[in-house]
Amino acid sequence: MLTVAYLANKFPAAVEPYVGEEIEELRRRGVEVIPTSVRQPGVSPRREGVKIILLPLAPALAMQALLLCIRHWKQVAALANRATFHGRESLSERVKALVHTFLGACYAARLMKSGVEHIHVHHGYFGSWIAMTAARLLGVEWSLTLHGSDLLLHGTYLSVKLESCAFCVTVSEYNRRYLLERYPEVDPARILVARLGVNLSEQSLSQEAKPNCEAFTILAVGRLHEVKDHAFLVQACRQLRKLGLRFECFIAGEGPERRSLECLIRRHELENCVNLLGHVPREQMASLYDRADVVALTSRSEGIPLVLMEAMARGRLVVAPAITGIPELVIPGKTGFLYEPGSMNAFVNRLHFIYSLVKSNGTSKQASAGSGASVLHWIRHGARVHVRHNFNKKKNLECFGDLFLDHVALQNENRTDENLILQQI
């Protein structure tokens, strides 16, 4: 039985359900998975079977890690040397890399007696340096999954990680092209695409638009973080009100930007039409989607967002920036609407256009071909079909499992062949 240590920065995390789903897919295939988290999760880790939580560090573990580094200094010397003397990283990034090297030794110390044969880490943030260090100390291969910001905004030391890992999984064709263009020295066969997906039920696939007599409803879902740029949406709502549109906007999510968003809403006197809902439990999200005329995304960086998949699976119209892998999901005029990134005019115009179609044409399926109602009906239909075929969670998890196990087996075969050659020499 293959034993894999699966590391995440924080696990379990409500905003990253795919981590637990991938763990369960590997277990379904007979893999023994050791779920691990760098940081203490906000919810009980016992429910998810988390075996190792690195931080805060126990003094005894720190001492074991120090002795491990001394005994196997050659295995980590190259990483320490790269972090200290080479590259263009800032001083703070170099210091963090050295700290993460030590945390990697702590991780290796925790895994030493577990029989781990492979380490996989989700996201290319600091957890990937920890996994890379631990893999060197344990003499095993490691791999990582890259999404969006960890690749496009915070790709610190990514060249080192890509050179060291056995393979890299990413969530879009855009990401794969980006990696191969930016890091041409990487073997293309080691960069794999495994898309995320959502559950598809008969109920979610049968939803149509709500009656158009109600207020036009805009929904945004996501953590209140600067990269999600909900302030852009609030500013757009100000423009929509100036245009005389009757609408309501709900923003579901919690995060560090809440206070500044509240101030922005008050400054523009939007309290009656823009509502911050805070964290909304997943079981209540269906009613929010059903209430929405359009689900809007305003992020500056993304992989391929689950929120868009969920909305499209329920037949919601979506509008999003034409960035990264989003055009693989949102095909303009066929499965949703795109706008030029950062362009307020383009975003407001898209929302106004959707508003006009919804309000003037309603939801009639008997509308003449080419009418607004017919256009919206076929976009909703196209969105559901596209998600069903290409962003089906069950199918895409199976794809992830196939790719993962095939490449782990390939690496093990290569290592066996290398050992045989060395023995003959």
N, C-alpha and C positions, 0 to 999 in steps of 0.2 A: 504493500500500500504506500503510495506517495504521500509524504508529509510536507505541507507547505505552511510557512508562516505568512500571514496576510496582515500587513501593517497599514494603518491609516493615521492621519494626524490626530483625529478625534473620532472615536467610534464607540458606541453608535451615535449618529448625528441625524436629526430629523430631516435636514436638508440634503442628505446624501444616502437615500434608501438603497441606491444601487450597490453600495459596498456590501451590505448584508445579503443582498440578492445574489451577488457573485459568489460570496462565500457558500451560500446554500447550494448554488448550482454545482460548485466543485465537490461539495460533500455528497450531493446526489449521485455523482459519478464515482464515489468510493474514495475520494481524496480526504486524508485527515488534515483539516485546516485548523491552525492555531490563530484565532483572531487576536490582534494586538493593537493597542492605541498608544500614541506618544503621550497625549494629554488625558487627564481625567475627564471623561464625558459628562455632559450635564444630566443624563439619565442613568438609571441603574445599569451597569455593564453586565451584571449577572444574567439578566434576561436574554442578552445576546450571546452569552457564553464567552465573554472576553477573558482571555487567559493571562494577558500581560498588559500592565499599564506602567509606562516608564517613569512618568513624572507625577508627583515629586519623587526624586531619587532616594532610595534607602541607603544609608551609609555603608552597609555591608556590600550592597551591589556595586557602589562606587569603588570600593576597595578591590573587589573581584575584577572590575573592568580595568582598573589601573594595572593590576598584575598581568592581566591578559595582554594589554598593550605593550608592557615591558617584555613579556615572553615572546610575543609575535610582532615585534616592532616592524619587521620587514614588510608585513602585510599591509600596514597602515602608513608607512613612511612616505610612500608616493603621494597619498592623499594629503597628508599634512604638509608635504613640500609644495604641492600644487596650491593648496589654500594659502600658504604663507608667502611664497616667493614669485608665483607666476600669475599671468592673467591680468585683467584690468578691473577686477572687482574692488569695491571700496574697502576701507579698513574695517568697517563694521561687518561687512559681508564675510571678510576673511576670518574675523574673530568668531562669528557665528558658525562658520564651517568647521573651525577647530573644536568648538563646543559640541557640535553635532557629530564630529568624529568620536569624541569621548562617549556621547550618548549611543553611538553605534556599537562601541565596545560594551557598554552596559546591556544593550539589546542582545549582543552575541553571548554575553555571560548568562543571560536568562534563557537563551535557546540551546545552550551547549548540550544538555542532557535530553533534549526532546527528539533527537533524530531528524531534525529538519533537513530536507534535501533541496529546498528552493524557497526563496523569499520573494514575495510580491508586495509592492507598495502602491497605494492608490494616491495619485497626485504627485506632481514633481516638486513640491515644496520641500521644506527641511527634512521631512520624513524620508525622502528618497536618498539623501546623503547618509542618514542613519542606516537605512537598509543596505546601501552600498558598502559601508564600512563593516557592518555585521557579516555580510556575505563573504567579504575578503577574509575576515578572521575565522570564519567557520569553514572556508574552503568550498562554498556552494555557489550556484548561480543565482542571479536575482533579476527581476523584471519590474516594470512600472507602467502605470496607466496615466496618461496625460489628458486633460480636459480642455480648458480654455485659458484662464488667467495664469495658471501655473506654467503654461507654455508661452503665451503671448505677452504677458505683462511682467511676470516674475520668473523668468527662465534663468535664474542665477545658477552658474556652474552646469548648465544643461549639457554642454558639449562633453564634459567629464562624465556625466551620468549616462549619456547615450553611448559613449565609447565603452563604458564598463558593463552596461546591462546586457543580458542575454537577448532580450527582445523588449520592445516597447509597444504597448497597446494604446491607441487613441480613438476618439469617438467620432471623427468625421474625416472625409476625404480631404477637406481643406487643411486640417491639422497635419495629415500625412504629407501633403504637398509642401506645406510650410517647413516641416522638419527636413525633408529631403533637399529643398532649395537652400535652407539656411545652414544645414550640416551635411554637405555633399559627401563627406567621408564616411557617413553611416551607410551600411549595407541596406538597400531598400527592402530586402527580404526580412529584416528584423523590425520593420515598422508595420504594425498590423492595425487594421480598422475593425473595431467591434462597437457598433452603435448601441446607444441606450434605447430603451423602449418603455411603453406603458401598457398596463393591462387593458384588454379590450373585452367589453361585455356587450351583450345584446342591448342593454339599456343605454350604454354610452354611445352605441352606434346608431341609435334610433332617434336621438334628440334633434329637434328642429328649432327654429327661431321662436322667441317669445312673441306675444301679441305686441304690435307696434304702437298701441295706444299708451303704453307705459313710457316713462322717461328713458332716453337713450342712456345705456349703462356701459361705462368703461371699467374694466377690471385689470389690475396689475397684481402679480403675485411674485414675491421674491424678498429676500433679506434686505433690510434697509441699510444698504452699504453703498459707499460712494460709487463703486464700479457699476452698480445697478442703475444709478442716475435717475432716481424717482423725482428729483428736483426738476428734471427736464419735463417729466409728465405734468407736474404741478404748473410749470410755466405754460405748457400747452393748454391746460385747462383754463388758464387766464385768457389765452387767446380765443379759445372756443366761446367763452362767455362774452367777450367783446363782439364776436360774430353773431350773438343772439341765440346760440344753441341752448336748448333745454336738455340738460344731461346730469348724470351723477357719476362720480368716479370713486371706486373703492380700491384701496391699496392694502393687500393682505401680506403681512410679514412684520418681523421685528428686527431691530438692529441698532447700530450706533448712530445712524443718521436720523433717528426719529425726532429728536428735539429740534434739529435744524429744519426738518420738513414741517413740523408744527408751526415754527416761526414763519416759514415761507407762506404757508396756507393762511395764517392770520394776516400777514403783511398785505396779501392780495385779496383779503376778504373773501376767501373761498370756503369758509367753514360749512356753508349750506350745501356745497356740491362735491367737495373732496373729503373723503373719510379714510383715516388710518385705522384699520381694523386690528392691528397687532397680529400676534400669532393665531392662525386659524387651524384647528385640528383637521387632519386629512379627511376624516369622515364628514366634515362639514363643507368641504371644498366643492362637492358636486352641486349643492344648491347655489353656491356663488357663481360657478360656471354657467349654470342654467339661467341665472338672472342676467348675465352679461350679453350685450349685443356685440361687443368686441373685446378681445383680450390684448392688451398692449404691452409690449416689451421695449424698454428704453436703455438697455445695458450698453456699456462701452466695450465690454468683452464678454464672450460666452463660448461654450462648446456648442452643443445643440440642446437648448433648454427643455427640460421635462415639462415645464409649465405650458409651453406651446404645444407639445405633443398631447398633453392631457386635454387642453382646450379644443384642439382640432379633432380628437377622438370623440368629443361630445358635440361636434358640429358647430363649434363657435368660430366666428370670424377672428382672425388674428392679424395684427400689424406689428412689424418688428424691423430693426435696422438691418441693412444688407451687409452684415459683417460675418466673418469666420464661416462656420458651417451652417448658419441659419438658412441660406438659400437652398441648401440640400433638403430642408424640411418645408420651408415656406416658398413656394413657387409663385411668383407674381401673377395674379389674375386667375390662377388655377387652384391653389390650396390656401391662399391668403394674400396679404399685402406687405410690401417692403417699402422702406423709405431710405433716403440718402442719410448715412450716419451723421449725426450732429446737426442736421438741418431742421430747425424749428419749423420753417415754412413747409418743408416737405412732409413732416410728421403731421402738422395741423391740417394740411390739405388732404392727406390720406384719411384722417379721422372725419373731416367734413364730408368727403366723398362717400365714405361708408354711411355716415349719418343720413345723407341725402337719399341714398339707395334704400336704407332700412325704412325711413320715415315716409318716403313717397310711394314705395311699392309693397310694403308689408311682407307677408310670408307665403303668398299664394303660389302653389305649385302649378296652377293652371295658367300662369302668366305666359304671354307670348314669348317666343324665342327672341333673345336679345334684350328683353326688358330687364329692369333692375332686379325684379324678383327672381327672374330666371337666372340671372348672373349670380346672385347671392346663393341661390339654391344649389347651383352646380359647383360653386366654390366650396360650400359646406360639404357637399357630397365628395368632391375631389380630395378635400382635406382628410375625411374619414378613411377613404380608400387608400390614400398615400400612407397614413399612419398604420393602417391594418397590414399593408404589405411590407413596409420598410422600417417601421418603428414599433414592431410588435415585441413586447418584453419577453415573452416566452421564447420566441424564435431567436431573438438577438442574444439572450442569455445562453441558449444552446450554441450559438455561433462563438460566443466568448469562450465557453467551455472547450469546444473543439480546438480553437486556435491555441488556447493556453496549454492544453495537454499535449497537443501535437508538437509545439515548440519546446516544451520542457523535455519531452521524450527525445526530440532531435538533439538538444543540447547534451542530454545524458549519453546518447549514442556517440556524439563527437568526442566527449570526454573519455569514453571507453576506448574509442579508436586511438586517441592520443596516448592513453596509458599503455595500450598494446604496442604501439610504435616505440615508446620509451623502453618497454621491457625488452623488445628485440634489440634495441641499441645497446 
